[in-house]
């Protein structure tokens, strides 16, 4: 359950903890000197060889949005701004957004769910908001994704480099569409891979790609959010 503007805080925390100073934040980390890449196993088609300089930061996130509504702005206006912001965080790169709710506004009646849609670069992403029964002076409400999320190729390739280049210099991904709608919080079917060297033998390790928005994981997530093993 969330109250107030918690959704905004989640996205900001997620960007900060991911290293919002810029992509390629692991460039200075010492990496193992890998021998030649594996000669057996399926090699995915896209070589990931450098950082993606278009990944989202706190600054570019705010630049991609209209000015944040003030606390005395209409509630629907503030909620739609939060949804637009979270959709851009999902995508992982700046994009053009707009938003609208069914009926033109968010119902603040307890137990009633309002369905809203954020359009990101032409792609429609569903969201819902629901109020719970008031608890004293608090009027708790929850904003949730409605099952579909934005996935961008730049975010996949850029975040894979950022998270895995300290593990191996041999990184590859499958061909990801520039922009697509995928199931939220589930395996998208896309894969990236890194070369693992054990006892002098090389093998490709494939990791699944998914999309989430939360405090620990946001946007593109690899291997269900597990940290890559540098060994």
C-alpha positions, 0 to 999 in steps of 0.5 A: 500500500502506498500513500501520498507520492511514494511512487515518485520516491520509488523511481528516484531511489531506483535510479540513484541506487542504479548509479545515476551518474551515468552509464558504464558505471563499472568501467573503472572496475577491474575485470578478469582477462578472458581468453577467447569466447566459447566456441560451443553453444549458441552465440546470441547475435548482438555483441555488447561492447561498450556503454550506452550513453542514452540510459536514464539518469535523474536529470534526463528523467525530469527533463523528459517530463513536464514540470511536477505538479504542485501539492495543491494541483488537482489529484488526477493531475498529480497521479498522471504525472507519477504514472508518466514518470514511472513509465519512463523509468520502465523504459530506461531511456527518455521518451515522449509521454502523455496520460489519461484516465477513464472518465477524465479523472481518478476516483477517490472513492474507497474500493473503486479502481480507476484505469489509466493509460500512459502513452510512451513514444506511441506505445500505450501502457496501462496503469490502475489506481485504487483507494483503500478505506481511510485510516484516521487522517490518512487516505491510502491509495495504491498505483500499480502497473496493469500487467504490461510494461515498456521494453527498449533495446537501448535499455537492455543493451546498456544495462547489460553492459553496465551490470555485467562488464565487470564479469566478462568482456564477452557479452552478447544479447538477442535482437531486441525490438527498439520498443515493445510492450511486454508482460510486467514482472515476467520473463520477456523471452529475450536473453542476454549472455556472458562468457563464463570460464571455469577450469579453463573451459569457456561456456555461454551463460544465458540470463532472462530479461524482465521489466519491473519497477521497485526500490531494488529493481527498476526497468530492465532486470536480468536473471530475475534481479540476481546480481551477476557472479564475477567468479 
